[in-house]
Amino acid sequence: MAENVDLVVLGAGPGGYVAAIRAAQAGLKTAVVEKEKVGGVCLHKGCIPSKSLLRSAEVYHEMKNSEDFGIRVGDIQLDIDLVQSRKNKVKQQLHQGVRQLLKKNGVEVYEGIGRILGPSIFSPQPGTISVEKADGGENVMLVPQQVIIATGSRPRSLPGLEVDGTTVMFSDHALEMESLPQSIVIVGGGVIGIEWASMLNDFGVEVTLVEFADRLLPFEDPDVSKEMARLLKKRKVKVMTGAKVLSETVKAMEGRVTLQVEREGGVTDLEAERMLVSVGRQPNTEDIGLQNTSIQLEKGFIQVNEYMQTEESHIYAIGDVNGGYQLAHVASHEGILAVEHILGKNPNPLDPQMVPRCTYSRPEIGSIGLTEEEALAKGYQVKTGKFPFRAVGKSLVFGETDGFIKLVTDEKTDDILGVHMIGPHATDLISEAGLAKVLDATPWEISQVIHPHPTLSEAFGEVAMAMEGKPIHSV
């Protein structure tokens, strides 16, 4: 039996469920098809569980150093079972919250695998969705006017490398570790690799971080990358950049992994209890019926226009599957953008320069817009300013004085091109920079904001004044 609806969303991650709710709020009869759990990878295998573990690592670090704050405690012990239990409770609470939101807004949820069918008796155009129900029940046919593909992504591996989920792991597997290894090799020095290196180091694991590029976090400003590398090395993390893992040399035995890394013309042998592979993610575009459409793929990603439309104008693709920023908040924004376009509201296309990027390590990183390198490559006459967190009173109160805020502007127009932060609570502070970008604020305008004292946000006002050559608390 076929059911007619206005919109079907394939995937209920942060892009899919947000799009479905916005569509339902606008009066569209909306259905979501999800093969696992609503909330998607972000809620169950990514953002939320990893940040829960990072918070536990942060608290553990603070407790071990509590005497710096005048608090003497007894023997501090890490109980990984309790850490995992807390993580699972956070996931469960948020999962129930998403389910309730969908129900509240009248979104029908179908648990199973959704596939796009070609033209048929149900519809003259591709887009009818066949739902293979997870409980083994009879398939359901959904006949929508519009479709949004939001099927997300999964970890990518290195060619020839076998991931067994126990000794050689992706982050999905690492999130469920029942015990911590004494040592680990992390392959990939991007956001995920840095977060896991920071977390496991705080948990007391000996960490070796291997990155193919010539610096960590190659998409961040070089000054931020340099500072992060310095601080990780200070914490006894072994950092190897410009290093290529030779996949064919990886040997995994129970409780041990050995491998070779090519670097600076030589080969280095590495050994650890476990290995974590964090070299990017690949889109989930297989087995969803794209062959029945004229949708175009490039390197596995669905090609879309500025409104998230595919070659089939009634089919949209948002989030990790379309080759843009693989960030939960981008997927959510794209979901709203796609729905508003379906509704004929002529929304503003997504501007990549308005997207904040966050790394939840210790210290945190928050950035938006162009790096200094990127701005120069685009031909801008660049002006930069920096202000260290150690010059802010709240930073000293917190006991977290590493890092800085860097401002990149166009010397001709004074427009802000980029803001880059590494330091305490940078992932929260970056939102002020996002608002400044939206409002097209200049450093002078930011300097006119009265930042409360003592707060970490004062650093943003100070770096703005530094751009005018008039910082108050410059050291």
C-alpha positions, 0 to 999 in steps of 0.5 A: 500500500502506498501513502502520499506525503508532501515530504520524505526525509531519508535519514534522521540525523541533525540534518534530517530531523531538523528539516523534518520538523521545520517542514512539519511546522510549515504544514507539510505532511512529513515522513522520516525514514531512519535505518538505525536511531533518530539523532543519527551519527552525531547523537549516537556515534559522534558529537555527543558521546565523544564530547561526553567522554571529553568532559569526563577527561577534563574533569579527571585532569582538573581533579588530578590538579586540584591542589593548584586551586587549594583543594587537596583530595585523596586517591583519584581513580578513573572508572571507565565503566562509570564514564561510559555509563554517563555517556550512555545516559546523555545519549539516551536522554537526547535520543528521547528528546529527539523522538518527542520533538518529532512526535510533537510536530507530527512527523511520521517516523519509519524505522528501516532502509529507504530507497528511491525508486524510479518512475512507476505507477505511483509517480511519473518521476523518480522519488517514490520511497520503498521502506524495508522495515527494520522489524521485518514487516511488509515494505511500505511505499511512500509517495512524496512531492519532495525528497531530502536525502540526509543519509550522513557518512561513515569513517573512511579507512586507509587503502589496504588497512583492515579495521577489526574494531578491537585493536585497529579501530574507528572512532565508532569503536573507540567510543565503546571501549570497555577498558583503556589501553596503555598506549595508542597510535592515532592516525590522522591529526584533524579534528577527530584525531586531536580530540581523541589525542587530548582525551586519551592523554588526559585519561593517562594513555600514552599517545602517538599522533601521526599526520600525513600533512606537514602540520596538525589541523591542516585546515586551521590557521597555521598559528593555531596548528603550531600552538596545538602541536606545542601544547600536545608535545608539552603534555607528552603526546608524541606528534609526527607530521609529514608522516605516511602510514604504510598500510601493508605493514600494519599487523594487529594481534590480540592486544598489540599493533605494529606498523611502519611510518615513512617520514623524512626519507626514512621509516620508523617502527611504531608499536602500541596496544591499539590504533585509531584511524581518523582520516576522514569520512565517506558519504552514505550514498550506496543502496539508496536508489540513486541509480534510479535518478539522474542525480550526479556524484563526484567522489561519492558525494551528491552534487547540489546547487546553492539551495541543496537541490540535485539534478532532480529538482524535487530531490535535495541532499543535505549534510555529509552526503553533499560534499560540504562541511561535515558538521552537524550544525551545517547539516541542520542549517542546510536542512532548514535552507532546503525546506524553505526553498521547497516552500518558495521562501527564497532563502539565502544560500549557505556562505561557507565563510559564515560557518564556525568550526570547533575542536573540543580538545584541551585547549579548545579551538574555535574558528570562522572565515579565512585563515591568514594563508587563505586570505593572502592566496585570495589576493587580500592585503591582510592585517592581523592581530593577536591577543593572548588569553594569559592577559585576561583575568578570567583565564588566570582564575580558571587556571587555563592561560594557554592560547590566543585569539587571532583576527584577520582583516582586509587592510583596505576595507577593515572587513573581518575575514577570519577569527581564530581562537585556541584557548579555554571555552573557544568553542563557546566564544566563537559565536560572538565572532559568528555574529560579527561576521553576519553583521559585517562588523569591523574591529572598531565596532567590536571594540565598542562592545562592553565585554563584562569583567571578568570574562574570557570574552574580554579577549575578543574586545582586546584583540579588536582594540589591538587591530587599532593599535590600542590594546589596553591589557597588552603584555 
